[in-house]
Amino acid sequence: MRLSADLVEFQDRLGHKFRQPALLLRAVTHASISSATRPDNQRLEFLGDRVLGLVMAEALLGADLQATEGQLAPRFNALVRKETCAEVARDIGLGDVLKLGRSEMMSGGRRKEALLGDAMEAVIAAVHQDAGFEAARGLVLRLWGSRIGTVAPDARDAKTSLQEWAQARGMAPPHYTLTGRDGPDHQPHFKVEVRLDNGAVETASAGSKRAAEQAAAGALLARMETPND
């Protein structure tokens, strides 16, 4: 099969020329437009998640020979989470070539973090299926680039850190509440509140519920760890 012009350009940005172009087409096809003759990227996403995980685990082991499992795990999670996959997807313009149903396009699907992250994993799997593990490994290391070497030594996300802070003090896990949502479907804005047993509360807003929760958790943790004057 012949790829469309936009997918040919994407191949160039990706740095991998597919011997089986149908794999690339499948990797960028969302379930909202799939059919019996046009499979979506969900199975590839499943495989790509595992390929990415193995590549990152190997890379982190090689980058820090003294790190313990407890130190490596949060760094690993920071590099393979959906937000990071979505960042990489934006770097290579993956959203521009996604094949989406009309409703998903109208709701801003090309910019949705979860959708971009899933598609990035599917593209990794497509390269793996097209040319093998070493090709997929090379792709991941190149696209993630400096993120691997600069991931924070303690890369726990804010929600995890806040939960550990609370548990260490005998508190229940933080409670998150969605307190507002506005903006058009293609560019929503979420407001989230996080509250602790001791009555401490913070709110934050972001373009996704997950990002708003992280921002609120980070703000509350910073306040809890700041010594009182």
Disulfide bonds with the S-S distance in Angstrom:
none
